[in-house]
Amino acid sequence: SVTILGNWIFSDCSGLTSVTIPNSVMSIGAYTFSGCRGLTSIMIPNSVTSIGYEAFSHCSGLTSITIPNNVTTIGEYAFSYCSGLTSITIPSSVTSIGNYAFSGVDMPKIISKIVDPFYIYTNTFTNNTFYSATLYVPLGTIEKYRSAEGWKKFVYIEEATKCERPTI
């Protein structure tokens, strides 16, 4: 029956290694898992619609995140300094990504399923990510990304392969 994971609830729980969030949760609050350096696995259910300010910041053990299909908002610094992240999948439902959401994270691969890319800050991702990562986008949207503020900073933008292709 829990619908919100409140602010700071698991913050700095370095011994926490995996979490399965119940399907009843709709919102992950500010700093909820911040500093959980031992966290290597997290299952975020489709019921979640927002990920709060610094919700997963400094979770250096996380290597990959798939944001669920109903998330609309990724807060500022949400995944900042998750230095172990090597990829992230952003669903088409996302309409807002906060400033510095992925700061301090050098990822080689980002998959965006967003069909109409919206403005993102030029520091949403690190400069190294913008300049060396590959951003995979939905088929037929590459020009939109090349002209969208923030997204156009990515040097390497490719349309997704059949395996990664989102449904438009």
N, C-alpha and C positions, 0 to 999 in steps of 0.2 A: 504493500500500500504506500510505500515511499514514492513521492513524486519529484522531490528535489534533493539532490545531494548538496548540502549546505556548504557555505564558505568555510574553508580551513579544516574540514572534517577529518581528512586523512593526511593533511600536510606534514611533511617530514617523517613519514613512516618508512624509514629506510629498509625495514625488514619485509615490507609488503612486496611480493613478487608477482602476483597475478590477481586480477579483479574481474568478476563478471557482474555487471550492473544489471539489476532486475528490469524487466520490461515495463514496469510501472513508472520508472524515472523519466521525466521529461526535460529536466534541466540539470546541468552540472555547474555548480557555483564557482565563485572566485577562489583560487588557491586550493581547490578540493584535493588534488593529488600532488600539489607543488612540492618538489623536493623528495619525492619517493624514488630515489636513485636505484633501488633494487627492482622496481616495477619493470617487468619484461613483457608482460602480456596483459592486454585489456580488451574486454568485449563490451563494446558500447552498443546497446540495442537501438532498433529503429524508432523507438518511442522518444528518444532524446532529440530535442529541437534546438537547444542552445548549449554551447560550451563556453563557460565564463572566463573572465580575466585571469590569466596565469593558471588556469585549471590544471594543466599538466606540465608547467614550467619546471625545468631542472630534473626531469625524469630521464636521466641519461641512459637507462637500461632499455628504453623502448627503441625498437629498430624499424617498425613499420606501423602505420596507423591507417585504418580504413574508417573514414568518418561515415556514419550511417546516413541512409537516404532521406531522412526527415530533418536533418540539421539545417537550419537557415542561417545561424550566426556562430561564427568562430571569434571569440573575444580577443582583445589585445593581449599579446604575450602568451596566448593560450598554450603553445607548444615551444615556447622559447627555451633555448639551452637544453633541448632534448638531443644532446650531441650524438646519440646512437642512431638516430633516425636516418634511414637510407631511402625511404620512399613514403609518400603520402598519397592517398586517393581522396579527392574532393568531389562529393556528389553534386548533381545538377540542382539540388534543392538549396544549396548555399547561396545567399544573397548578400552576405557581408562577411569580410575577413578583416579583423582588427589590425591596427598598426603593430608592427613587430611580432605578429603572431608566430612566426617561425625564425625569429632572430637568434643568432648563435647556433644555427643548425645548417650544416653544409650537406644538402641532400643531392644525390646524383639524378633522382627521378621524381617527378611530380606528375600525377595523372589528374587532370581536371575534366570532369564530366559536365561542366557548365557550358551551356549552348550559347548564351549571350553574356560574355564576360563583362563584369561591372568594374568600376574603379577599385584598384587596390593601391595601397601606399607603396612608394618605391623602396620602403624598408620593411615591407611585410616579410620578405625573404632576405637572406644575406646577399651581399654583392657576389660572393663566390657562387651561391646557388643560381642567381640570375645569369651569371657569366659562364657557368660550366655545366649546369644540370640540363637535362632534357625535359621539356614540358610537353606532355602528350595531351592533345585536345581532341574533341569530337570531330568526326569526319565532316568536312565542309565548313569548319569554323576557323581555320588557321589565319585567314586575313583579319577576322574580327579580333583575334588575340594580338596580332601584330600591330593593330592600331589602338587597342584598349589601354588606357592609362594604367601604368604599373605592370600589367602583363607584357606589354611590348618591350620591357626591359630584358626579358628572357632572350638570350642569344640563340638558343636551340629550341625551336618549337616544331613539333611534328604531329601529324594526325595519327590518332591511335590505330593500332593494328586490329585485326579481327578479335584477337584475344582480349584487348583492352577497350574495344570500341563500346562506348555507351549508347544506349538507345535514345534516339532523338524523337 
